[in-house]
Structure formats: structure tokens, C-alpha cells
């Protein structure tokens, strides 16, 4: 039996990343931004390899608590043996429900490192990377039903154009959508390299990697409903944080960062401050830093995936 190339590479991939599931970005600045109280209750909303979680645990005493969320069941293997940690195998959009379930309300701080982990990018069988030939999956949680294959094989040309334009910010999104719809009439898409080959006519050779990354980003966001989940998470963060509690978010593309920035500064996702009957601003947070914090050159040289990261820190306004 001849195995698909992504299965052949799986054992290599697992060995290479065994001890580097995810290299945490802006580790010290993000944890510092939480302004940790040793006996406080904190949330790592995107556990991944547990790098941020371990740094938080180091600053907690015996009474401190950390609740970690990750929808990818594989992340639980990175959980440290620490009775102060509760791991929740769910998307952070269920933040409030599980904090209530574990009687952890309210909390002192929340940290979220958005996007895809290094481990997920490096596993060919997950279908996230343009570097490997793998199945069109792109699910962050394998229990979810919608896959990248279903998106590219069943969405209409107009629907594909919409997600490529909105989520990938691709200028020639219509061209890609047309080529995909034309080719799938002959044979359904099954692999990442098959999808890449189908849209090559729309891509200038000098921008190939950049535009393919934008395409994959758009499909991934649709598959995982990432922006909708982020909105729900941010709205719930207001409810679960104590007055004076910190919200720390690391984003990797403009769509995420715009939502976080607007919500922190205006209390909504449109970016326009609303007022109550008496003319008071309806906002819940005040920025701790006015501009997003970016990684320095040393960190980017160490971890190229940090180059697009933006860190925003906000404090819930006291009541």
C-alpha cells in the first residue's frame, strides 16, 4: 500500500516538533501585560503548546488558578502536571460558560494568542500550510464538521469570492473563485497542492507564496468561523473580568487586530464610540498601551512567525 505524502511526512513532523509544539510569541511582554497577582485567577484562552500558560503559572502562588482553553484536543498533551491548572478542550467562545461551570468568576486577567499554532502549521495532515501536500482540512478542532474541502467543493462562486475578498483581502478574488469552480466540475479538490495548482493562473510568480498564504488564510477563517468566535470571546471578556482586570491579545493579521483595537477603544467592532442618555461614553476598557506592541528584530530572527504579531493590552474600567 502506497501512503499519501502527508502520512509519510507525519512521523518526521512529529519528531521535529516533539519539544517545540509552539514557540510562544511576545511571551514576556504579554505575560507582563497581565499584571499578575500571585493569588489571582487567570485565563489562557489559546493554550497551544502551553508556553504562555507555564509563564503565568510561575507567577502564581498556591492559591492562584489558571483556566486554559484549546479546541485542538492534541494540545492537552502539553498540559503540565499542576493542580492549579484546569484545561478545557473547547473554543474560547465558550469562555463564560466554562468559567461559571468551574466557579472561577470573575477573573483577574485573560490572555489570547490568536491564529494557528506552529504545530498545526507543521503537520501536513492538518492542511494549514502551503508548504506541504495534505488533505484539505484546516479544522482547528477536529470535532468540527466543516472542512476546507467542503468550502472549495460546495460553495458557490459568489460565496468563494466573498470569503477570499473579505478574509484574505485578495484583490483578484473573483479570478480564483472562477478557476476553482471550473476545475471542480472535472474532479473534486482533495489536497492542498491540488488547490494551489488550480489558482496559479491568477498569481504573479513573484507573489506566489504571499497570495497562496492569503487564500489559505481566507479558507481557514471560514472553516473555523474565527472572526465570529473572536467577537463572542471579546464580548464575554467584559463580563468575566473583574474591574481593573487585564485583557491581553496577540493577533496576526489586520482583520483580527482591527476587531480587537476597535473593541478596546470604543466598546464595539465598528470603531465608533456610543454614548448613553447622559452623554457618557459606553466603553468597558481603557488601553494600557496606546499603540500595538510588535516583536523586536531579535525575536523575529528567532521565530519568523512572530513578524506579523501585534500585542494589545487593555484594563477593564472599574465600577
C-alpha positions as CSV (number, residue, x, y, z in Angstrom):
1,X,0.0,0.0,0.0
2,X,1.4,3.4,-1.0
3,X,0.7,6.1,1.6
4,X,-0.2,9.7,0.7
5,X,2.8,12.0,1.1
6,X,1.3,13.8,4.2
7,X,1.2,10.4,6.0
8,X,4.8,9.7,5.1
9,X,5.8,13.0,6.5
10,X,3.8,12.7,9.7
11,X,6.4,10.7,11.6
12,X,9.1,13.1,10.6
13,X,7.0,16.1,11.5
14,X,6.1,14.7,14.9
15,X,9.8,14.1,15.7
16,X,10.9,17.6,14.7
17,X,8.2,19.3,16.8
18,X,8.0,17.0,19.7
19,X,9.6,19.6,22.0
20,X,8.6,22.7,20.1
21,X,4.8,22.4,19.7
22,X,4.5,26.2,19.6
23,X,7.1,28.9,20.1
24,X,5.2,31.5,22.1
25,X,5.2,34.9,20.6
26,X,5.8,38.1,22.7
27,X,6.0,35.8,25.7
28,X,7.4,38.2,28.3
29,X,5.6,41.3,27.2
30,X,2.2,39.6,27.0
31,X,2.5,37.9,30.5
32,X,3.9,41.1,31.9
33,X,0.8,42.9,30.5
34,X,-1.5,40.7,32.7
35,X,-0.1,42.5,35.8
36,X,-0.4,39.2,37.6
37,X,-1.5,38.9,41.3
38,X,0.0,35.7,42.8
39,X,-3.3,34.5,44.2
40,X,-5.4,35.6,41.2
41,X,-7.5,33.7,38.6
42,X,-6.3,33.9,35.0
43,X,-7.3,32.5,31.6
44,X,-5.1,31.3,28.8
45,X,-7.7,31.3,26.0
46,X,-5.4,29.6,23.5
47,X,-3.3,27.1,25.3
48,X,-1.4,25.5,22.3
49,X,2.0,24.4,23.5
50,X,1.5,25.8,26.9
51,X,4.3,28.4,26.7
52,X,2.2,31.3,27.9
53,X,0.4,29.1,30.5
54,X,3.7,28.0,32.1
55,X,4.9,31.5,32.3
56,X,1.7,32.5,34.1
57,X,1.9,29.6,36.5
58,X,5.4,30.6,37.5
59,X,4.0,33.9,38.9
60,X,1.1,32.3,40.8
61,X,1.2,31.1,44.3
62,X,-0.6,28.0,45.8
63,X,-3.9,29.9,45.8
64,X,-3.6,31.1,42.2
65,X,-5.6,29.5,39.4
66,X,-5.3,29.2,35.6
67,X,-8.0,28.0,33.2
68,X,-6.7,27.1,29.8
69,X,-8.8,26.7,26.7
70,X,-7.9,25.0,23.4
71,X,-10.3,23.4,20.9
72,X,-7.5,21.2,19.5
73,X,-7.5,18.0,21.6
74,X,-3.8,17.4,20.7
75,X,-2.9,20.5,22.8
76,X,-3.9,18.7,26.0
77,X,-0.7,16.5,25.7
78,X,1.3,19.7,26.6
79,X,-0.6,20.3,29.9
80,X,1.8,20.5,32.8
81,X,1.0,18.4,35.9
82,X,-0.1,21.2,38.0
83,X,-3.2,21.2,40.2
84,X,-3.6,24.9,39.8
85,X,-4.4,24.4,36.1
86,X,-7.8,23.5,34.6
87,X,-7.7,22.5,30.9
88,X,-10.9,23.0,28.8
89,X,-10.9,21.3,25.3
90,X,-13.2,23.9,23.8
91,X,-13.1,27.0,21.7
92,X,-12.7,30.2,23.7
93,X,-16.1,31.4,22.5
94,X,-17.4,29.2,25.4
95,X,-15.3,31.2,27.9
96,X,-18.1,32.4,30.2
97,X,-20.0,29.0,30.3
98,X,-16.9,27.1,31.5
99,X,-15.7,29.7,33.9
100,X,-19.1,29.6,35.5
101,X,-19.1,25.8,35.5
102,X,-15.8,25.7,37.4
103,X,-16.8,28.5,39.7
104,X,-14.0,30.8,38.5
105,X,-15.9,34.0,38.0
106,X,-14.7,36.8,38.0
107,X,-11.1,36.5,36.7
108,X,-8.2,38.8,37.1
109,X,-6.8,38.5,33.5
110,X,-7.2,36.9,30.1
111,X,-4.5,36.2,27.5
112,X,-5.3,35.1,23.9
113,X,-2.7,34.3,21.3
114,X,-4.8,34.1,18.2
115,X,-4.3,32.2,14.9
116,X,-2.7,28.8,14.1
117,X,-0.1,27.2,16.3
118,X,3.3,26.2,14.9
119,X,2.4,22.6,15.5
120,X,-0.8,22.9,13.3
121,X,1.1,24.6,10.5
122,X,3.8,21.9,10.6
123,X,1.5,18.9,10.5
124,X,0.9,18.2,6.8
125,X,-2.3,16.2,7.5
126,X,-3.9,19.3,9.0
127,X,-3.9,21.2,5.7
128,X,-3.0,24.6,7.1
129,X,0.3,25.2,5.3
130,X,1.1,26.0,1.7
131,X,4.4,24.1,2.1
132,X,3.1,20.6,2.4
133,X,0.7,18.5,0.3
134,X,-2.0,17.4,2.6
135,X,-5.8,16.9,2.8
136,X,-8.0,20.0,2.6
137,X,-8.9,20.0,6.3
138,X,-7.9,23.2,8.1
139,X,-10.1,22.5,11.2
140,X,-8.5,23.8,14.4
141,X,-10.8,21.4,16.3
142,X,-11.1,18.0,14.6
143,X,-14.6,17.5,16.1
144,X,-16.0,20.3,13.8
145,X,-17.8,19.3,10.7
146,X,-16.9,22.0,8.1
147,X,-13.6,21.4,6.3
148,X,-11.7,23.3,3.7
149,X,-12.6,20.6,1.1
150,X,-16.3,21.3,1.7
151,X,-15.7,25.0,1.3
152,X,-13.9,24.8,-2.0
153,X,-16.0,22.0,-3.4
154,X,-19.5,23.2,-2.5
155,X,-19.5,27.0,-2.0
156,X,-20.9,29.0,-5.0
157,X,-18.6,31.2,-7.0
158,X,-20.1,34.3,-5.3
159,X,-19.6,32.8,-1.8
160,X,-15.9,31.9,-2.6
161,X,-15.3,35.4,-4.0
162,X,-16.8,36.9,-0.8
163,X,-14.6,34.9,1.6
164,X,-11.4,35.4,-0.5
165,X,-12.0,39.1,-0.7
166,X,-13.1,39.7,2.9
167,X,-11.0,37.2,4.8
168,X,-7.9,37.0,2.6
169,X,-8.1,40.6,1.3
170,X,-7.3,39.2,-2.2
171,X,-7.8,41.8,-4.9
172,X,-8.4,39.2,-7.7
173,X,-10.6,37.1,-5.6
174,X,-13.1,36.6,-8.5
175,X,-10.5,35.1,-10.7
176,X,-9.6,32.5,-8.1
177,X,-13.2,31.7,-7.4
178,X,-13.9,31.1,-11.2
179,X,-10.9,28.8,-11.6
180,X,-11.8,26.7,-8.6
181,X,-15.4,26.3,-9.7
182,X,-14.4,25.4,-13.2
183,X,-11.9,22.7,-12.1
184,X,-14.1,21.1,-9.5
185,X,-16.6,20.2,-12.3
186,X,-13.9,17.8,-13.6
187,X,-12.8,16.5,-10.2
188,X,-13.4,17.5,-6.6
189,X,-10.5,19.0,-4.8
190,X,-8.9,16.8,-2.2
191,X,-5.4,18.2,-1.4
192,X,-3.7,21.5,-0.7
193,X,-1.3,21.2,-3.7
194,X,-4.3,20.5,-5.9
195,X,-5.9,23.7,-4.8
196,X,-2.7,25.7,-5.3
197,X,-2.3,24.4,-8.8
198,X,-5.8,25.4,-9.7
199,X,-5.3,29.1,-8.9
200,X,-1.8,29.5,-10.3
201,X,-3.0,31.4,-13.3
202,X,-4.3,34.2,-11.1
203,X,-1.0,34.6,-9.2
204,X,2.1,36.6,-10.4
205,X,5.2,34.3,-9.9
206,X,6.8,36.9,-7.7
207,X,3.9,36.9,-5.3
208,X,3.1,33.2,-5.3
209,X,3.7,32.4,-1.6
210,X,2.1,35.6,-0.4
211,X,-1.1,35.1,-2.3
212,X,-1.4,31.4,-1.6
213,X,-1.0,32.3,2.1
214,X,-3.8,34.8,1.8
215,X,-6.0,32.2,0.1
216,X,-5.3,29.6,2.8
217,X,-6.0,32.2,5.5
218,X,-9.4,33.1,4.0
219,X,-10.5,29.5,3.8
220,X,-9.2,28.7,7.3
221,X,-11.1,31.7,8.8
222,X,-14.3,30.5,7.1
223,X,-13.8,26.9,8.2
224,X,-13.2,27.8,11.9
225,X,-15.5,30.9,11.9
226,X,-12.6,32.7,13.6
227,X,-13.8,36.3,13.4
228,X,-17.2,35.4,14.8
229,X,-15.6,33.4,17.6
230,X,-13.3,36.3,18.4
231,X,-16.2,38.7,18.6
232,X,-18.1,36.4,21.0
233,X,-14.9,36.0,23.1
234,X,-14.3,39.7,23.4
235,X,-17.8,40.5,24.4
236,X,-17.7,37.8,27.1
237,X,-14.3,39.0,28.3
238,X,-16.1,42.2,29.5
239,X,-18.5,40.1,31.6
240,X,-16.0,37.8,33.2
241,X,-13.2,40.2,34.1
242,X,-13.0,42.0,37.4
243,X,-12.8,45.8,37.4
244,X,-9.1,46.5,36.8
245,X,-8.6,43.1,35.2
246,X,-6.4,42.9,32.1
247,X,-7.2,41.7,28.6
248,X,-4.1,40.8,26.6
249,X,-4.5,39.8,22.9
250,X,-1.9,38.8,20.3
251,X,-3.2,39.0,16.7
252,X,-1.5,38.1,13.4
253,X,-3.5,39.8,10.6
254,X,-5.3,43.1,10.2
255,X,-8.8,41.6,10.4
256,X,-8.2,40.3,13.9
257,X,-6.3,43.3,15.1
258,X,-9.0,45.7,13.8
259,X,-11.7,43.9,15.8
260,X,-9.5,43.9,19.0
261,X,-8.4,47.5,18.6
262,X,-12.0,48.8,17.9
263,X,-13.5,46.8,20.8
264,X,-10.9,48.1,23.3
265,X,-11.1,51.7,22.2
266,X,-14.9,52.0,21.5
267,X,-16.7,49.1,23.1
268,X,-17.9,47.8,19.7
269,X,-16.5,46.4,16.5
270,X,-17.4,49.3,14.2
271,X,-15.0,51.6,15.9
272,X,-17.4,54.4,16.8
273,X,-17.9,55.4,20.5
274,X,-21.5,55.3,21.5
275,X,-22.9,57.4,24.4
276,X,-25.6,56.8,27.0
277,X,-28.6,59.2,27.7
278,X,-26.3,61.5,29.7
279,X,-23.6,61.7,27.1
280,X,-21.2,59.3,28.8
281,X,-19.0,57.1,26.6
282,X,-20.2,53.5,26.6
283,X,-16.8,51.8,26.8
284,X,-15.6,49.0,29.1
285,X,-11.8,49.1,28.6
286,X,-9.0,51.6,28.6
287,X,-5.8,50.8,26.7
288,X,-2.8,50.1,28.8
289,X,-0.6,50.9,25.8
290,X,-1.9,53.2,23.1
291,X,-0.2,51.5,20.2
292,X,0.1,47.8,19.5
293,X,3.4,46.2,20.6
294,X,5.4,44.4,17.9
295,X,8.2,41.9,18.3
296,X,11.7,43.2,18.2
297,X,14.2,42.1,15.5
298,X,15.8,39.6,17.7
299,X,12.5,37.7,18.3
300,X,11.6,37.8,14.6
301,X,15.1,36.4,13.7
302,X,14.4,33.6,16.3
303,X,10.9,32.9,15.2
304,X,9.8,34.2,11.7
305,X,6.1,33.6,12.5
306,X,6.3,36.5,15.0
307,X,6.9,39.0,12.3
308,X,3.2,39.9,11.8
309,X,2.2,39.8,15.5
310,X,0.6,42.7,17.3
311,X,0.0,42.8,21.0
312,X,-2.7,44.9,22.6
313,X,-3.3,45.3,26.3
314,X,-6.3,46.8,28.0
315,X,-7.7,47.1,31.5
316,X,-11.4,46.8,32.4
317,X,-12.7,50.1,33.7
318,X,-13.6,50.0,37.4
319,X,-17.2,50.2,38.6
